[in-house]
Amino acid sequence: MNNSQLVKLSHYFRPRLIDALRDYNKSRFSTDLIAGITVGVVALPLAIAFAIASGAKPEAGIFTAIIAGFLISALGGSRVQIGGPTGAFIVIVYGIIAQYGYANLIICTIMAGAMLIAMGAFKLGSLLKYFPRPLIIGFTNGIAVLIALSEIKDFFGLKTDSLPAEFFHKIAALAHALPTFDLLTFGLAAVTALFIWFYPKAWAARFPSPIVALALGTALVALMHLPVETIGTRFGGIPQGLPAFSIPDFSIDTLRYLIMPAFTIALLGAIESLLSAAVADGMIDDKHDPNQELMAQGIANIVTPFFGGIPATGAIARTATNVRSGASSPVSGIVHALTLLLIILVAAPLAQYIPLASLAAILLIVSINMGEWDVFKRLKTYPRHDAVVLLVTFSFTVIFDLTVAVEVGLLLAAIFFIRNMTELSHVKLSEEHTAMPEDGEATLARKMAPPGVLIYRLYGALFFGIADKLESVLHQQHTEPEVLILNMAEVISMDASAMHVLEDLHAKLARRKKHLILCGPHTQPYFLMHQAGLFEKIGKENVVANLDDALKRARHLLTVRAA
């Protein structure tokens, strides 16, 4: 590969790690080391809990945190992003495993990784920030509700073989299992949750509450031999070391059924990772590269499944912990992954005593913290269309699934946007004999429209949403003018649909030997009409800079017609 190819490659693929290591020193490494170890310890119980809640084995979450966490930090576009399994994926992964099986989840994750790389390569990372905020809050709160719902079984010690992925079936299964309520399991889960909730914030920096709560719960179960379900009783423990590389089995026929689940993983992974990176930017006064971040997420989601991992993305809580612990570069994220690797190499046998009730309590607190619940109190202050998008997205996420929720939410947001833009755009008859603020007496005298000339003022953006408005307003006049002037001085943009209306309008007038004059088009409308050849159709002399010239041209056309 020659130098020009390397330069071209660096334009598309440049991890922040390269820039971060330029001025790297021993002092920065010390802070990154401490931050990495801290966030690695915090990530351990979350990685296990997320995997179990997703219907996977606990080691799948740890393997994902190690491999994906390493790759996202080493190749990503953020200085402090921490990657791994997250609560947002629980509902999606659980549903895919329930419907397609774990082997097809592996295929879905690899496909999603390829989609994420494509998003980054085509520079789509910057576009995701335009997702409506109500839509993001809606599906985030919906996912939080579903996470809490999925933990009821282990929190209350209910005995049921498996929980269905569908909302109403899951509610029915939990209700059916209520008689199997276990008081000891509930007591342990409740104490764990209360311990985390009321844990002193002053201690959290050095001794994170989830790991302290999990350690105490595990010690209690191991020393007192409490008869509650643990990782050991359900899964047989966690293996020491990483699994071997293995290629999953798949068929071409299966791939077509997995495109939508894979797209859901990719879309959620992209949104979650870029939201996390944006939060980190605000904490460290930096700016991440969204396209590089998406490519790193894609590579991580392609590689991790070959080692038994599950989908990964940027984790907001762990990233915030990383920043608060003093991280200054992606080195801390790499240390976080190595810390997790060291833990499972040394302490994996102890994991068999981890109580599932404590993990359920940790996830319950995670679900409470990830939701923006106060937004429901403030819905009355929201514009009605934003409130509708938020509530519909939230409801569809809980009742149906995230894919349907995002699709419907985006469709509603687009419809409301078009309606709002249409309301901001106007087409109306210009009363040129009425004084305008910018017009003086002399100017008005020159602009008096002669008989047979109509002047319409166009405002805002002319696009497909208001193209029919232009036609309907023009049809309101019972008599067709000899010369029609469209004053476009206040048109900020237009699209092909509006331009097609102008072409039709010109053609109708031309068939009756009448004329269309365009007055004062701005840059975007001007170049669009010019490139489409509209000026040649209506005549370049009929496109003028201002209203004075338009009226002068109209008088000339009337004179020629009279002669």
Stockholm file with secondary structure:
# STOCKHOLM 1.0

chainA/1-563         MNNSQLVKLSHYFRPRLIDALRDYNKSRFSTDLIAGITVGVVALPLAIAFAIASGAKPEAGIFTAIIAGFLISALGGSRVQIGGPTGAFIVIVYGIIAQYGYANLIICTIMAGAMLIAMGAFKLGSLLKYFPRPLIIGFTNGIAVLIALSEIKDFFGLKTDSLPAEFFHKIAALAHALPTFDLLTFGLAAVTALFIWFYPKAWAARFPSPIVALALGTALVALMHLPVETIGTRFGGIPQGLPAFSIPDFSIDTLRYLIMPAFTIALLGAIESLLSAAVADGMIDDKHDPNQELMAQGIANIVTPFFGGIPATGAIARTATNVRSGASSPVSGIVHALTLLLIILVAAPLAQYIPLASLAAILLIVSINMGEWDVFKRLKTYPRHDAVVLLVTFSFTVIFDLTVAVEVGLLLAAIFFIRNMTELSHVKLSEEHTAMPEDGEATLARKMAPPGVLIYRLYGALFFGIADKLESVLHQQHTEPEVLILNMAEVISMDASAMHVLEDLHAKLARRKKHLILCGPHTQPYFLMHQAGLFEKIGKENVVANLDDALKRARHLLTVRAA
#=GR chainA/1-563 SS CCHHHHHHHHHHCCCHHHHHTTTCCHHHHHHHHHHHHHHHHHHHHHHHHHHHHTTSCHHHHHHHHHHHHHHHHHHCSCSSCCEECCGGGHHHHHHHHHHHCHHHHHHHHHHHHHHHHHHHHTTCTTGGGGSCHHHHHHHHHHHHHHHHHHTHHHHHTCCCSCCCSSHHHHHHHHHHHGGGCCHHHHHHHHHHHHHHHTCCHHHHTTSCHHHHHHHHHHHHHHHHTCCSCBHHHHHCCCCSSCCCCCCCCCCHHHHHHHHHHHHHHHHHHHHHHHHHHHHHHHHHTCCCCHHHHHHHHHHHHHHGGGGTCCCCEECHHHHHHHHHTTCCSTHHHHHHHHHHHHHHHHHGGGGGGCBHHHHHHHHHHHHHHHSCGGGGTTGGGSCHHHHHHHHHHHHHHHHSCHHHHHHHHHHHHHHHHHHHHHHHCEEEECCTTSCCTTCCHHHHHHHCCCTTEEEEEEEEEESTTTHHHHHHHHHTCSSCCSEEEEEEEEEEEECHHHHHHHHHHHHHHHHTTCEEEEECCCHHHHHHHHHTTHHHHHCGGGEESSHHHHHHHHHHHHHHHHC
#=GC SS_cons         CCHHHHHHHHHHCCCHHHHHTTTCCHHHHHHHHHHHHHHHHHHHHHHHHHHHHTTSCHHHHHHHHHHHHHHHHHHCSCSSCCEECCGGGHHHHHHHHHHHCHHHHHHHHHHHHHHHHHHHHTTCTTGGGGSCHHHHHHHHHHHHHHHHHHTHHHHHTCCCSCCCSSHHHHHHHHHHHGGGCCHHHHHHHHHHHHHHHTCCHHHHTTSCHHHHHHHHHHHHHHHHTCCSCBHHHHHCCCCSSCCCCCCCCCCHHHHHHHHHHHHHHHHHHHHHHHHHHHHHHHHHTCCCCHHHHHHHHHHHHHHGGGGTCCCCEECHHHHHHHHHTTCCSTHHHHHHHHHHHHHHHHHGGGGGGCBHHHHHHHHHHHHHHHSCGGGGTTGGGSCHHHHHHHHHHHHHHHHSCHHHHHHHHHHHHHHHHHHHHHHHCEEEECCTTSCCTTCCHHHHHHHCCCTTEEEEEEEEEESTTTHHHHHHHHHTCSSCCSEEEEEEEEEEEECHHHHHHHHHHHHHHHHTTCEEEEECCCHHHHHHHHHTTHHHHHCGGGEESSHHHHHHHHHHHHHHHHC
//
